[in-house]
């Protein structure tokens, strides 16, 4: 096999491209280490959604539904500390709820539970999802459905936490987009 010797100008060009390639790859690796979420969004590597999509994963659906059932259970038991702990921080701030003593319960809230119907999800960042849930309240002592209710549940898979926030029908929007 005949090997051709490179001229000095060819060596310089090859060296330039090798150094440039190493610099670009190093820059991308540093960017990925420093800001992984931004890197994923820039190169469309993550599952970051612009719109809410219908929840199709049954495990997710029941996890979020159970978090709302737990919220209603705490409310029925008038456990203000437990309700305070799972309320969304923005909701607490917007409604001037600074401690568990600021939470007020209605008399007709006893024995209520929540039945989820329509649930939409949106990935906010890696491991953190927002769910819009529509459903109805029910009471085992009363036949039929009571009030329609809407909630936003934020599920943080990284820390195994969730937060709940009541929302209105207009915020919910009424449908999920595929």
ZAMARGU-4260 file (C-alpha; in steps of 0.2 Angstrom, whole numbers, plus 5000, padded with zeros to 4 digits):
<rodrens>
0) 5000/5000/5000 | 5007/5017/4995 | 5005/5031/5008 | 5006/5048/5002 | 5015/5061/5013
5) 5005/5076/5017 | 5011/5093/5012 | 5013/5107/5026 | 4998/5116/5020 | 4987/5100/5020
10) 4994/5096/5038 | 4989/5114/5044 | 4971/5112/5036 | 4969/5095/5044 | 4975/5101/5061
15) 4963/5117/5060 | 4948/5105/5057 | 4953/5093/5070 | 4955/5107/5083 | 4939/5115/5077
20) 4929/5099/5079 | 4937/5096/5097 | 4931/5114/5102 | 4914/5112/5095 | 4911/5095/5104
25) 4919/5101/5120 | 4907/5116/5120 | 4892/5105/5117 | 4897/5094/5131 | 4900/5109/5143
30) 4883/5116/5138 | 4875/5099/5141 | 4883/5098/5158 | 4879/5116/5163 | 4861/5117/5157
35) 4854/5100/5152 | 4836/5106/5150 | 4841/5120/5139 | 4852/5109/5129 | 4837/5096/5127
40) 4825/5110/5122 | 4837/5117/5109 | 4841/5101/5100 | 4823/5094/5103 | 4829/5080/5113
45) 4817/5081/5127 | 4798/5079/5128 | 4794/5097/5132 | 4776/5101/5126 | 4769/5117/5121
50) 4751/5111/5123 | 4742/5099/5135 | 4740/5082/5128 | 4728/5068/5133 | 4735/5057/5146
55) 4736/5039/5139 | 4747/5031/5152 | 4735/5022/5165 | 4748/5023/5178 | 4750/5042/5177
60) 4731/5044/5176 | 4728/5034/5192 | 4743/5042/5201 | 4736/5059/5198 | 4718/5054/5202
65) 4724/5047/5218 | 4733/5063/5223 | 4716/5072/5221 | 4707/5059/5231 | 4720/5061/5245
70) 4717/5080/5244 | 4698/5077/5246 | 4702/5065/5260 | 4712/5078/5269 | 4698/5091/5266
75) 4685/5079/5273 | 4695/5076/5288 | 4698/5095/5290 | 4717/5091/5291 | 4723/5109/5287
80) 4741/5105/5289 | 4740/5091/5276 | 4730/5102/5264 | 4743/5116/5266 | 4757/5104/5262
85) 4750/5098/5246 | 4743/5115/5239 | 4753/5123/5225 | 4765/5137/5231 | 4758/5149/5218
90) 4741/5145/5223 | 4745/5149/5242 | 4754/5165/5237 | 4740/5171/5226 | 4727/5167/5240
95) 4737/5174/5254 | 4738/5157/5263 | 4754/5158/5273 | 4750/5144/5286 | 4739/5129/5289
100) 4728/5141/5300 | 4723/5151/5285 | 4714/5136/5277 | 4695/5137/5279 | 4684/5122/5276
105) 4666/5122/5271 | 4653/5112/5281 | 4647/5103/5266 | 4665/5096/5262 | 4663/5081/5273
110) 4663/5064/5265 | 4667/5071/5247 | 4678/5062/5235 | 4684/5066/5217 | 4681/5056/5202
115) 4693/5061/5188 | 4686/5061/5170 | 4697/5071/5158 | 4715/5073/5161 | 4728/5082/5151
120) 4747/5083/5153 | 4762/5094/5148 | 4780/5091/5152 | 4787/5106/5161 | 4805/5101/5163
125) 4814/5085/5165 | 4804/5074/5177 | 4791/5087/5181 | 4774/5087/5173 | 4758/5098/5174
130) 4741/5089/5173 | 4724/5098/5170 | 4710/5087/5178 | 4692/5088/5175 | 4680/5078/5186
135) 4666/5079/5198 | 4664/5078/5217 | 4653/5064/5224 | 4647/5059/5241 | 4643/5041/5246
140) 4628/5047/5255 | 4620/5056/5241 | 4616/5048/5224 | 4623/5056/5208 | 4636/5068/5204
145) 4638/5084/5214 | 4649/5099/5207 | 4661/5098/5192 | 4678/5103/5198 | 4694/5107/5189
150) 4712/5105/5196 | 4730/5107/5191 | 4742/5094/5198 | 4760/5096/5197 | 4770/5079/5198
155) 4788/5080/5202 | 4795/5063/5198 | 4813/5068/5203 | 4808/5071/5221 | 4792/5060/5222
160) 4781/5076/5226 | 4765/5082/5220 | 4755/5098/5222 | 4737/5102/5219 | 4729/5119/5214
165) 4710/5122/5210 | 4708/5130/5194 | 4692/5137/5184 | 4684/5130/5169 | 4692/5144/5158
170) 4709/5139/5163 | 4706/5121/5160 | 4700/5125/5142 | 4689/5110/5140 | 4699/5098/5129
175) 4716/5091/5126 | 4726/5093/5110 | 4733/5078/5101
</rodrens>
